[in-house]
Amino acid sequence: MIVYYGTHDGEMIRGKRDGEITADELRAALDRDDILIIPHDTYHLSAGADLGTIPPGLLTPLIEIYSRGDATEYMGNPANENDSMCRGGFWQDALARGARMGCIAGSDDHFCKNGVILGDAPYPFNYPGLTGVWAKENTLESIFEALRARRCYGFMGGRITIDFRINGHWMGEEFEAGKDDELTIWYNIVADAPIKRVTVVKNLRDYCIIKHPSALFFDYKHEKQEDCYYLRLELCDGRFAWTSPVWVKIK
């Protein structure tokens, strides 16, 4: 579990039993405005997380989509080479049940080399996780506000900037549209390596693949009462990046 604090003097989160936290303790922490709780390694067999069945009130606003060597997007994704994984613990498992869950990434490499690409390590463990945020200012308060709003994305090392919007709404937002309204999907990507593909994931399936760093196109098909869109970026050097979703509800 990762905890982000909105102030410099945030109280450390601890359970009644050190190293553990109960459902009631988690629920109380999720109700607080000054912290963000983000699950880590939910897919791992030892974690025992089943995001498809836990009570909706315990689903967090963000998940760690990537740590060093273990992407959590879906079962069998190519950026995860860990020794065990369990269906139900992946980001898409939570999104499938309607979770409003964005994504971040973190290094968590235990080598004290956060953010450093390790040239002597095998793929994907050579790449750390990093988080990009669209904050109004470069301050703790503004960055925390952006994370709470899910205006953020996770990626594997280096430098990647992704701006993704639908009808002008930022990643992480929810908005309503008429059943006959077209959706304007736009993204712009700046990366330090060539782009292999950009996949628009709609309702948890690959919907559109584009091989350009910037694109604008229209979607005329509303599939559900609420559609969920996010981007998956793949670079030619094997790195991936993922944006928080945009949710579009039909009014």
Beta strands, then each sheet from edge to edge (+ up, - down):
strand 1: 2-5
strand 2: 35-38
strand 3: 62-67
strand 4: 70-71
strand 5: 102-105
strand 6: 129-133
strand 7: 152-156
strand 8: 160-166
strand 9: 169-170
strand 10: 174-177
strand 11: 183-191
strand 12: 195-202
strand 13: 205-210
strand 14: 214-219
strand 15: 226-235
strand 16: 240-243
strand 17: 246-250
sheet 1: 1+ 2-
sheet 2: 4+ 3- 5-
sheet 3: 6+ 7- 16+ 15- 12+ 13-
sheet 4: 6+ 7- 16+ 15- 17+ 10+
sheet 5: 9+ 8- 11+ 14-
end
